[in-house]
């Protein structure tokens, strides 16, 4: 399973509790469209740090890094390289 799939599964299953009517796409705007809120981002952040064994520095906690599954995946990949 790739990073995007792991993130998608977590958001749909643990944050949204499978309440979406259509599948979540990599480029769907998560916060802007109301799919996740600030509490959802914090839950997602904890999952990312635990699941991928990385620490997201505070300077990376910007809305644009959590805009979509693709941007979150990019953030994870950058942190894995550090």
N, C-alpha and C positions, 0 to 999 in steps of 0.2 A: 504494500500500500504506500503511495507517495504522500508527501507532506500535505498537498492540497486535499487529498482524500481524508487524511487523518483529521485535519482541521474541520472540514465539512461535516464529517461524522460526529465530531464533538459538538459543534454548534447545533446541528439539527437534533441530535439525541439528548444532550445534556443541558443545553441552554434553552432550546425551543421545545424540547420534549416532543419532537416529531409533529409539531403543529403546523408546519408549512404545507401549503396545498400544492406547490410545484417545487421541483428540485432546485436546490441552491447552486448557482453557477459560480465559477471562479471570479468573475468580474462583477457580481452583484454588489451594490453598495450596501454594506451591512448597517452602519450607523445612520447614514443619510436616509435610508428607506425604512428605518425603524425595526430592522431585523434583530439587532442587538442594541442594548443601551449601555450606560457606563458600568452598571453592575455586571452585565454580560461580558464586557471587556475585561474587567478584573478577574472574573471567573476563567475566561479564556487565557489570560496572562498566567494565572497559576497553573493551568493545565499545560501550557506551552513550556514553562520553565521546568515543570516536573517531567513531562513526557519526553522532551528533547534534551534534558539535562543541560540547560543553558540559563544564564541570567540576562534579562533584558535591562540594559542600563536606563536610568531615568531619562536621559536625553533622547532615547528612542521611543518614549511613551508619548507619541504624537498621534493625533487622529488619523493623519494620512497613512501611518504604518498599519492601521487597523481598518482601513477603508473597505477592503475586500479580502477574499480568501487568497488571491494572488499576492497582494501587498503583505499580508501576514506571513505567507510562505517565504517571500523575499527577505523579510525581517529575520525569520528563523535561520535561513541559509546564511545571511551575513553574520549572525551571531555565532553560528557553528564554526565559521572560519576563524573567528577571533580566539 
